Amino acid sequence: MKEPSKWLWGIFAWLVALAIFFPIFWMAITAFKTEKGAYSPDIIFMPTLESFGDVFARSNYFAYALNSIVISLGSTIVCFLIAVPAAYKMCFFPTQKTQDTLLWMLSTKMMPAVGVLLPIYVLFKTFHLLDSVPGLIIIYTLMNLPIAVWMSYTYFSEIPGAILEAGRIDGASIWDELWHLLRPMALPGLSSTGLLLVIMAWNEAFWSLNLSSANAAPLTVFIAGYSSPEGLFWAKLSAASLLAVAPIMVLGWLTQKQLVRGLTFGAVK
């Protein structure tokens, strides 16, 4: 009975993988079609770079890409600077309110972003942060901070507290504990957290569309520029989307082992 069950689960897994991959595949082949051919379901066709040429001629792709890189990496670094000390404190020096604080932080992720758009917009306008890279770094940091704290807290909780106690007996400071004791042991988990934060920041569209327009616009705004009142230009939209998702997809493929290793960190003792 076990062998047929394994085959069925294997087939199911392949079907799910194909269902997830198909939209990406279709976007990729549509990017190499003409605008007229984009509405055709043909898989075999004469590929063309016409849409990519139009995209590069219309927009400064590299400026958008640079903004995405700076904002994603910047928000991830700031997230770590805040999340790691917070998780360290809550994990190794908990109080009666620690769990309540963690649940409250997680609950903020359940709130619709549009519910706080108006006050955030007013604050950004008051402090001249609209359409600025620092402004998007701040909002992306606030957006991803609960996830960063929760994941760091989870990884730290897998490390025996006795190791830190031994370090304190030897005269280790808080910095020594964080850098020389916790960092090497939690590195797989923290690495996967960093990769996840970069991916989440790279893919964020709501805040970038509402808080930026030209100077600080990342690739999500670059894609949205191909939706116009005249209609959707599918070939150009697919080319722009492929250019936007390709860097983060390549990063995911290159780091998938590290990502899986970090996400399963501490699962098996």
Secondary structure, 3 states (H helix, E strand, C coil): CHHHHHHHHHHHHHHHHHHHHHHHHHHHHHHCCCCCHHHCCCCCCCCCCHHHHHHHHHCCHHHHHHHHHHHHHHHHHHHHHHHHHHHHHHHHCCCCCHHHHHHHHHHHHHCCHHHHHHHHHHHHHHCCCCCCHHHHHHHHHHHHHHHHHHHHHHHHHCCCHHHHHHHHHCCCCHHHHHHHHHHHHHHHHHHHHHHHHHHHHHHCCHHHHHHCCCCCCCHHHHHHCCEECCEECHHHHHHHHHHHHHHHHHHHHHCHHHHHHHHCCCCCC
